[in-house]
């Protein structure tokens, strides 16, 4: 019981600072260079999260999640000066002044519709500038920056981790076409990093699958069901066949983490319905994965390679989690009589508590 309490405290405390870490799909940046040697910027993100972060920085009370569009617009306008220093656009080594405005804000009463705010800015490109870089330090996880050259019609996408600075975008003529190999490697890495180390909810879900039993066939049946399911919805969501907003998907993903962990405590062996349940949860996780790609408007020639390599990256990360868990403790303790009492039950209880905490947090913030 002492071990369970310690693990519960650790797992419940850790997510408090990372509850918003699964943020892919809520933030996107598009930087466009036009024929008049000017630049324009669009930053799209979740309005409630943005306002909460800025008001927390200024020591203000956090807003109600039931805020109207006009009330949110009013509060955000007063916070734009606080937001501006978090955006760093540089031509060569010179910082460009950024005067933000609200281009669009949507907070629908229908929870099936996405809430978002689009912030804009523009300015002149320095005459002799050779490259441009971007940094935004309020994104706590991976997000996409799309650079577009309106003259040549070409675009380039970079994925940035949190407050990292982008690699330089060349301003010297047309951008070179991205090769198939570089596209595959880019999205393979993105898929892997989306799980390890950034996707804590997905890590805990895979660990929940693993903890039920160390029998290879049982683990394989669950992982296969999960893989097939999230691959299906990843593709369907990317092509617009199915769609659910993050406000629904993210709490359900957190709830799936709690469910598999609670079931680990309630049952001793793999039940016939367990792979079916994992498959259903995999459908939800696939929609969460698709948020990383859907808003990019990828060129048609890149969609299939991006989908496949992104999915392969996810699978490699999942296999890595299972391998680490097996080599870390299951291989050495699985045959001991107290393996379930000392490891499976306490770890599952901690994961379940974390999943339930996330569920509540996401329902009240997304």
JOWOQUI-V39417 format. One record per backbone hydrogen bond with DSSP energy under -0.5 kcal/mol. NH is the residue of the N-H (numbers start at 1). CO is the residue of the C=O. Records with the same first field share a line. If there is no record, write none. Layout:
BEGIN
NH=CO, CO
END
This chain:
BEGIN
5=1
6=2
7=3
8=4
9=5
10=6
11=7
12=8
13=9
14=10
15=11
16=12, 13
17=13, 14
18=15
19=15
21=18
23=21
25=27
26=23
27=23
28=44
29=144
30=42
31=146
32=30, 40
33=148
34=38
37=34
39=123
40=32
41=121
42=30
43=119
44=28, 42
45=117
50=46
51=47
52=48
53=49
54=50
55=51
56=52
57=53
58=54
59=56
60=55
67=64
72=68
73=69
74=70
75=71
76=72
77=73
78=74
79=75, 76
80=76, 77
82=79
83=79
84=80
85=81
86=83
87=84
88=86, 135
90=88, 133
91=94
92=90, 131
94=91
95=93
96=89
99=97
100=98
101=120
103=101, 118
104=118
106=116
111=109
113=110
116=106
117=45
118=104
119=43, 117
120=101
121=41
123=39
125=37
129=126
132=169
133=90
135=88
136=164
137=86
139=136
140=138
143=160
144=27
145=158
146=29
147=145, 156
148=31, 146
149=154
150=33, 148
153=149
154=149
156=147
158=145
160=143, 158
162=141, 160
164=161
166=134
169=132
170=168
171=130
173=171
183=179
184=180
185=181
186=182
187=183
188=184
189=185
190=186
191=187
192=188
193=189
194=190
195=191, 192
196=192
197=195
198=193
199=195
200=198
203=199
204=200
205=201
206=202
207=203
208=204
209=205
210=206
211=207
212=208, 209
213=209, 210
219=215
220=216
221=217
222=218
223=219
224=220
225=221
226=222
227=223
228=224
229=225
230=226
231=227
232=228
233=229
234=230
235=231
236=232
237=233
238=234
239=235
240=237
241=236
242=236
248=245
249=245
250=246
252=248
253=249
254=250
255=251
256=252
257=253
258=254
259=255
260=256
261=257
262=258
263=259
264=260
265=261, 262
266=262
267=263
274=271
275=271
277=273
278=274
279=275
280=276
281=277
282=278
283=279
284=280
285=281
286=282
287=283
288=284
289=285
290=286
291=287
292=289
293=290
294=290
296=293
297=294
302=299
303=299, 300
304=300
306=302
307=303
308=304
309=305
310=306
311=307
312=308
313=309
314=310
315=311
316=312
317=313
318=314
319=315
320=316
321=317
322=318
323=319
324=320
325=321
326=322
327=323
328=324
329=325
330=325
331=326
333=329
334=330
336=333
339=336
342=338
343=339
344=339
345=340
347=343
348=344
349=345
350=346
351=347
352=348
353=349
354=350
355=351
356=352
357=353
358=354
359=355
360=356
361=357
362=358
363=359
364=360
365=361
366=362
END
